[in-house]
Amino acid sequence: MNAIAVAPAIGLKRSVDDVTDQPKIIVDRSTSAVSGKPDAIASGADAPKPAYPPAAEQPTQVGPKGLRFDFNDGARVFCPQAEGPWRVRLWDAETGNLLFETQFAGGRVNSSKRYYIRFRIEVLQGDDVIFSHEYNATDRHVLIQLPIGTLGDTVGWFPYVAKFREAHNCRLTCAMAEKLIPLFRDAYPDINFVTHEEIQTDRYYATYSVGLFFDDKNFVYQPCDFRFVGLHRTAGYILGVDPTEVAPRISLADDQRPIAEPYVCIAVQSTTQCKYWNNPNGWRELTGFLTKAGYRVICIDQKPTHGHELVWNHIPNGAEDWTGDRPIQERANLIKHAAFFVGLSSGLAWLAWAVGTPVVMISGFTHPTNEFATPYRVINYHACNSCWNDPAVRFDHKDFFWCPRHKGTPRQFECTRLITVDHVKSVIRTIPGFKL
């Protein structure tokens, strides 16, 4: 039974059963992007897979008189059928704002805001307060979900997961891709790591899902647009913790130097052409420059060749081919001992940042505030740039040749095509210890 609003609602919907007012979202920035509402499961062979496992059908926490509540998909309250009407209020305990009030004989109430808010729930019958509960995750089971298939996003977001556990002193479970768990598990023994398939939804007091919500114009899943605050810092806003940038701790099974000679790691591949360094001679000339400086140039992409239709990107001539499906910890250790890393706005760049290796990042489609701070960021402000962080344009992960402002014109991909080799060389020369 749907709840009936008797007072103005500020950002809340009337019932968990009424989901038609929720915006369609897309959680992407990976090759396995998932579209659709996280809590909506379509049917049929072509139905998109939900971005995250749905919350338990019923609220998991038990109150008096058959009441149930939790914070697993926003604030949720269930009231059994009763002769006298229930009155449910949802408050923002931080600000003292009454967000929603409704009266009904029985049913469910669900806030529309799904990011962290310190809610207070009140349930009354007449003037009698039957139940009052203010959010307190201390020593309670909380789940934070990160999408699978996203190395860079996971590395960037995880420090805020750790901040949440410290802020709330909760029994935190973090769900992420299985292959990434070894990077963090030993470094964060106070956090329980699981895959999405291992989640037990009925045990959690609260659940939060971190993602890039492009079409969330009503700010249901995030308090502010990620394009304004940066890819990684958006997790801090979603989880209600200090958004200040912090690199995660990374655990390595083998921390020994893998190559005796001085070497540099490079990563030239990405998931869509706008992310590449589209200077046709860039990587070849840069590899020669690094080799002349006395470094072995190790290419650590997953694929030696990647592209679409008539456009294919290859390992640069002169670089050593260390591509392939190698264990992620092996990749991390290889990067850790490199003199520096040269790459794009990609997951391997985020991994290099996490292990403390100097990162030369070549990117024009993102604004520098989108990624972690590095003194070796390369961007050409004389060319078109930062379309990824422009809320007026919409990234299309299905379009390999996405260029929202200049596609099909001579200016397509000029954001990186006009980044010169000399520009990259001049940035590399500022790295301490580099001599040429």
Buried (B, 14 or more C-beta within 10 A) or exposed (E): EBBEBEEEBBBBBBBBEBEEEBBEBBBBBBEBBBBBBBBEEEEEEEEBEBBBBBBBEEBBBEBEEEBBBBBBBBBBBBBEEBEEBBBBBBBBBEEEEBBBBBBBBBBBBBBBBBBBBBBBBBBBBEEEEBBEBEBEBEEBBBBBBBBBBBBBBBBBBBBBBBBBBEBBEBBBBBBBBEBBBBBBBEBBEEBBBBBBEEBEBEEBBBBBBBBBBBEBEEBBBBBBBBBEBBBBBBBBBBBBBEBEBBBBBBBBEEEEEBBEEEBBBBBBBBBBBBBBBBBEEBBBBBBBBBBEBEBBBBBBBBEBEBBEEEEEBBBBEBBBEBBEEEEBBBBBBBBBBBBBBBBBBBBBBBBBBBBEBBBBBBBBBBBBBBBBEBEBBBBBEEBBBBBBBBEEBEBBBEBBBBBBBBEEEEBBBBBBBBBBBEBBBEBBEEBEEBEE
